[in-house]
């Protein structure tokens, strides 16, 4: 019996050990097919993950030639920014990056214009100060007023895109709008950022539910720490660190944000952050509005990091500017005396050089008439390098209410964190009335189109503090003071700075309007 069972087992084993019908070569062929299939699957995945962006076809003519429907912006009678032409290299892209503070009324106080020459692996990022004077039809001409003056939302962004395009002479290829909260989320997604906080930061604003408490020194910042650091520009008046000692104003904040951005880029270049793509994609989906896809963003990252972009070939700079004071019709009417607002205006020649050599994607050279750069004339009127001022009333010398001199007995108005004029006695925002005088425009969400008027030849803008690169020796606040020790009660924003004689303010004399340098003695 056992012998029969043994034979059955042997027969069963013999059946199980039957030789394969596939030859050794066929087996290797199957393995090769499996490997190729896996490689093909990976290739397809990578192709869908990294998608090269196609340059938007904005047309040859924004005035009605080769138009592209809703992508075309109506610039009216204003300067027509360049939208097409031969590029400096095969893959040369420009991006407008806007930081929007959803907790502060939607202000777009962070504005960056970036160019990336993928072919030659060079990049430039230029910060645009929020107090930059732009050629608009309403009275307060600060660039950060454009978004809200046009009703916010998509219309506000489109209007801001238009003003920046006219300022630099060309339309950026893409735009990226980042909510403030996204910065902290991205920092958390990549595991935090090592950053040397340059100052002890101590600022509290209950109205915005804003608390900034950061010690100085090299630390590993999480998302909340990062948000506090990049929003800070001054300490509380009663801070133990000192208000004047600790404040840096907008110029210092732009430099701080640039340095922080460098730290974030370095952290994101770490190989370990490849594993965090999913987290970053979620932040992108929730808090970023752009005409680029996330796959496009990843393509840029792939070209930059493995592609050989060195931080030595990435230039961070601030738009070269100087400070000026310009008469405000609406605030003068509201407050019953002559009021002047602080602005910054580009140093025309230096900005033109940056546009031609670092920002513009086009080979064709720009001239000053291609850039819409504002300036203040000796008589207090405003001019543009294009020869056209949108606000016809501002193109004329202001009609003063009184002597134009500051009455020292009157109270000094200050500004809040968002640049709004505040009455120090009541703590309430001073809201300017609508203009009703003949020949003026009414500030509204949809500003009216003024009658074009050709102003006088631009005079030199005010001296102020000239700023080109935050790392240079000339960086600082507008007007008087320095980045470390600003001497204004609130800095910057809408600030009362009337000159001694507004009809012929000395602050607007003695500088070359193109170079910003002192004119030679007669």
Secondary structure, 3 states (H helix, E strand, C coil): CHHHHHHHHHHHHHHHCCCCCCCHHHHHHHHHHHHHHHHHHHHHHHHHHCCCCCCCCCCCCCCCCCCCHHHCCCCCCCCCCECCCCECCCCEEEEEEEEEEHHHCCEEEEEEEEEEECCCCEEEEEECCCCEECCCCCCCCEHHHHHHHCCCHHHHHHHHHHHHHHHHCECCCEEEEEEHHHHHHHHHHCCCEEEEECCCEEEEEHHHCEEEEECCEEEEECHHHHHHHHHCCCCCCCCCCCHHHHCCHHHHHHHHHHHHHHHHHHHHCCHHHHHHHHHHHHHHHHHEEECCCHHHHHHHHHHHCCCCCCHHHEEEEECCEEEEEEECHHHHHHHCCCCEEEEEEECHHHHHHHHHHHHCCECCCCCHHHCCCEEECCCCCEEECCCCCCCCCCCCCCCCCCCCCCCCCCCCCEECCCCCEECCCCCCECCCCCCCCCCCCCCCCCCCCCCCCCCCCCCCCCCCCCECCCCCCCCCCCCCCCCCCCCCCCCCCCCCCCCCCHHHCHHHCCECCCCCCECCCC
